[in-house]
Amino acid sequence: MVSQCPLMVIDDGSSDGLQIDDLSEIHYLNHEANRGKGAALKTGFNSAKETGFTHAITLDADGQHDPDMIPDFLAKSNLNPFSMIVGRRDLRDRSMPFHRKLSNQITSLILSLRTGQLIRDAQVGYRCYPLYDSRLWDSDEEGFQFESDIFFRANKLKMNFVWQKIPVIYGDEASHMKLVRDTMRFVRTFARSFAC
């Protein structure tokens, strides 16, 4: 079933030797320079909506998301077409680095209090977005904070969050998140949420 899903790859100015053997069945978009995860997602959402798709499933390319779970996201989306389907990892899992658990639990709590909805995994990138209203991703955020801003925007659009359990997968990949810088950016995103 996964092989029947149209694939889109957003190359955000990578310099690590990205190779795609067969571009014939992949919609490939690239930014010449790195603009940030949020910018890459917005490029993808706009392209998918313009192409006529109603939903987009996102997963990071670092191996932390199992593509075999896409049918589970599709099934939940079919039952909840106007909701955002969000991956939910077990934040107690010992394989998740402690600083990632702590950061996730704090941001999840803050987002829950701000939106009035229980946010179970604020930092997961495995999600299914409905594309019926571009205000969902019409954000000033270009980096990792875009995914937090999405919760604020979805809540303002009265969009529900439906949670899909996914496994915790961590390897030796290096995180691009910087604790102090990204914490300050999250604070800025939180402050901006009162104006959006």
LINTA-V580689 format. One record per residue. N is the residue number from 0. NEAR is the number of other ideal C-beta (glycine too) atoms within 12 Angstrom. D_FIRST is the distance of its C-alpha to the first C-alpha in whole Angstrom. Layout:
<<N/NEAR/D_FIRST> <N/NEAR/D_FIRST>>
//
This chain:
<<0/13/0> <1/17/4> <2/12/5> <3/10/5> <4/24/7> <5/22/11> <6/27/12> <7/31/16> <8/28/18> <9/35/22> <10/28/24> <11/30/27> <12/19/30> <13/22/29> <14/12/31> <15/14/30> <16/7/29> <17/17/25> <18/12/24> <19/20/21> <20/10/21> <21/10/19> <22/16/19> <23/9/19> <24/15/15> <25/19/16> <26/23/18> <27/23/21> <28/28/23> <29/25/26> <30/24/29> <31/13/32> <32/14/34> <33/20/32> <34/23/32> <35/27/30> <36/35/27> <37/33/28> <38/30/29> <39/35/25> <40/40/23> <41/36/26> <42/32/25> <43/36/21> <44/38/22> <45/23/24> <46/25/23> <47/31/19> <48/25/22> <49/16/24> <50/17/21> <51/11/20> <52/24/17> <53/21/18> <54/31/16> <55/40/15> <56/40/14> <57/38/16> <58/33/16> <59/30/19> <60/25/20> <61/20/22> <62/16/20> <63/28/20> <64/28/17> <65/22/14> <66/24/11> <67/18/9> <68/29/10> <69/31/9> <70/21/7> <71/28/11> <72/40/12> <73/25/10> <74/18/11> <75/31/15> <76/30/15> <77/18/15> <78/16/17> <79/22/19> <80/21/19> <81/24/22> <82/29/22> <83/42/21> <84/38/18> <85/39/20> <86/39/19> <87/30/22> <88/33/23> <89/20/26> <90/30/29> <91/13/31> <92/20/29> <93/12/31> <94/18/29> <95/26/29> <96/23/32> <97/15/35> <98/18/36> <99/29/32> <100/24/32> <101/17/36> <102/28/35> <103/34/31> <104/23/33> <105/25/36> <106/36/34> <107/33/32> <108/20/35> <109/25/37> <110/35/34> <111/22/34> <112/19/38> <113/29/37> <114/30/34> <115/16/35> <116/25/32> <117/21/31> <118/33/29> <119/27/28> <120/37/26> <121/42/28> <122/41/27> <123/42/23> <124/34/21> <125/38/18> <126/43/18> <127/42/16> <128/43/19> <129/35/20> <130/31/21> <131/22/24> <132/20/27> <133/20/27> <134/22/30> <135/35/28> <136/39/27> <137/22/31> <138/32/32> <139/23/35> <140/33/33> <141/26/32> <142/30/31> <143/33/30> <144/36/32> <145/39/29> <146/45/27> <147/44/30> <148/40/31> <149/43/28> <150/44/29> <151/39/32> <152/35/31> <153/37/28> <154/28/31> <155/23/33> <156/25/31> <157/17/31> <158/31/27> <159/24/26> <160/36/24> <161/30/22> <162/29/21> <163/34/18> <164/23/19> <165/34/18> <166/22/20> <167/26/23> <168/26/22> <169/21/25> <170/13/26> <171/11/29> <172/17/28> <173/11/31> <174/20/31> <175/20/32> <176/28/33> <177/16/37> <178/18/38> <179/12/41> <180/15/40> <181/29/37> <182/22/39> <183/15/41> <184/29/38> <185/36/37> <186/18/40> <187/21/40> <188/35/37> <189/28/38> <190/19/41> <191/21/40> <192/28/38> <193/11/41> <194/14/41> <195/25/38>>
//
